Amino acid sequence: MKIIHLSDSHIGKDNQSMGVNTENHLDEVIQSINQIKTDFVIHSGDISHDGTVESYQKIQQCFLNLQSKLSCIPGNHDNLKIMSSFLDSEINIDTQYWKLLSINTVLEGKTEGYVTDKAYDKFELEIESTGKHTLVVMHHPPISMESSWDDSISLTNSKRFLDIVERSENIKCVIWGHAHESKTFNYAEKLFVSCPSTAKQFNDETRFGYNILNLKNNGYVELETQWI
């Protein structure tokens, strides 16, 4: 199974966000994805830059051109109530060998991430109830980015999440956005992957892009970052 991971598109009601035309960038990304045979496209949040109705109308128009099924979660820039009128706001996909599952790390009004006890309880039950290989999608980094990124605005209460990952034989891969940086880690023998922004990176990388993940039936994950 092949999935595309997008993140941090930052489409606003104005053409420019963070000094770039983010709508044009997303259009280019969608054109690139349409050249790839893929099963699912996943967006891990900050789809909007300003959380406005106008931004989600533009986002919806952009994704009309996408030739694959799209599933999304919110980021800290998104307005969940408005977003939910236009797009998915959680991911729970079952296939023959894999389960794709999201956990909400967004705390309203905060840049940093936080998972409520209720969300952790729900997530843990879902992990325990499946016997399939599992890929977890979140917005905030659950571990240090080990870069110039400010880890204080990552997931601030990640200990329980990491405990669940360490105990679980099913979780094979964890993916996230927020950091605007492409990086891979090995944590507890699981693949941890941050996604580049479709808008602009926060490091010295001048390109924009997305990740391609091949999820093998045996639980192995192949990763490629596609730059534009």
N, C-alpha and C positions, 0 to 999 in steps of 0.2 A: 504494500500500500504506500502511495506517495502523497505527502501533504506539503503544502506551501505555508510557511509561517511569515506573516507580515506584522509590523508593529509601528506605532508612533508616527502616524501619517500627518497629524496636526493640521487638518483641514479647517480653516476658519471662515467666517463670513467675508473677510477680506482676502484678496488674492495671495498676499504675502504673509507668511508666518516664519519667524526666526530668520528672516532675511532671504527666504527662498520661496518660489512658487510651488507650494506643496501639492496643489491640485494637479499641476502639470506632471510633477514627479509621480504621483499615484497613477495617473493615466499611463505613463511610461511603464510603470511596474505591471499594471494590468495587461498591457500589450505584450510584455515579456512573458507573463504567466500563461497567457493564452496560447503560447507556442509550446507549452509543456503539457504532457498528458498527466493529469493529477486527479486524485480522488477528492480531496478537501482542501480548501483554503481557510486558514485560521488567522484571525487578527487579535493580537493580545493587548489592545487598548491604546488610549490617546489617539483614537481615530479622529476626533475633533480637537481643535486647539482651544476653542472658547465655549464649547458646550451649547451653542445656539441652534435654534431651529434651522436657520439659514445654512449653517455648516453641515448639518445632517442631510438637508435636502441636496446639497452639493455632493456629499459622500454617496448618497443613494444613487444619484445620477451617474457618478463615476463607476460604481459597481454594477450598474446595469450592463456594462460592456464585459464584465467578467463571465467567462464561459464555464466556471466551476462553482460548486456549492460553497457559500461563505458562511462561517460561524465566527462570532465575535464575543469578546468580553470588554468591559469598560476599563479605562485608565483614569488617573487622577484628574486629567483635563476634561474628561467626558461628563456629561450630565445624564445620569442613568435614566431618569424619568423620560427625558426627551429622546435619548438614544433608543430606548425600548420601543418607541413608536415607529422606528425606522429599521432597526437591526436586532439580531439576537443579543442577549446580554449574559449568556452563560453557555458553556459547551458540555455536552454529555452525549457522546457518539459511541455506539456499539457496532463493531464489525466482527467478522468471524474470529479473528485472532487478537484484536486490539480494542481497548477502550480509551477514548480521548475525553479527558475530564478537566474542568477548570475549577479553580478556587478563587474567590473574590478577595483581593488584597487592598481594595480601595476604601479609604475612610473619608467620608465627605468633608470637603474643605481642607484636606491635608495633602501635602505633596508626598510625604512618606507613606509606606504601606503598613497595614495592620489587618489581621484576620481575627474576627470575633470568635468567641468560644462556640457560639451556635454554628458558625460556618465551619470551624474545625471539626465539630461533632458530626456534622453532615458529611464532610469530606472523608472522615475516618470510616464512617459506616459504608460509604460507597466503595472505598478501597478494599475494605474487608469482605464485601459482598461479591466482588468479581474475581474470577479465576483467570482473567485475560491479562496479557501484557498491557501495561497502562502508561500513557503519556499524559503528563500534567501540564496544564497551561495556566499561567498567572501573569500579572502585569509587573509586579515589583521583583527585583532580584532577591532570592532567598538566602544567598551567600554573598560574601565579599566579591566585588568585581576585580579586585587586585589590580586596580588601575587608578587613573586620576579621578575616577567617578567618586562622588561623595556617598559613601556607604550609609551615612546617617539618614538618607532619604530612600533607602531600600526597604525591605520588609523588616520592621522593627521588632516583631515578635515571632521570629522564624524558628525558634527552638522546637516547638511542638511539631511544626511541619517537617523539620529535618529528622526528628525522632520517628515520625510516621514513615518517612522515606527509608530510613535505615532498617526499620523492622519489616518493611514490605518486600516480598520477593517479586511482586507483580509490577511495581513501578520500575520502568526501564529508562525513562527520560523525562526531564523537567525543562520546560521552555518558558521564556519571559521576554519582556521588552523593557521600557522605561529608561534604560541606561544609554540608548542610542549608540550601541557598540556591539560588534560581532565578536563573541568570545565563547570558548568551550572549556568545560571543567569536568573532572572526574570526581564525583562525590559518592562515597559508599558504593563504589563500583556501578554507579548510574551516570548516564550522560546528562550533564547540565549545560544548557545552551542559551545565551543571550542573543537577541535578534537585532540586526541593524535597523535603523529607522528608514522608512521610505521617504522621509523628508530631509533630515540632516543629522550627521553624526556629531557626538560631543568630544570625539578625539581628533586626531589629525587626518582621519580618512575623509576625503572630499567627495566620494561617491555615495550613492544611496542604493538600497537593495533589500534583499529578503533571503530567507533560508529555505532550502529544500531538504526534506527529511524522507528517506526511504525506510519504512517500518517493515522489517522482515517478519515472516511468520514465526521464526524461532526467538523473537524478542530483540534481535540485533537492530541497531539504528545506524544508517549511513547518512552523513550530513554534508551538504554543500552550500556555501554562501554564494548567491548570485548578485554581482555588483553591476550597477548601471552608471 
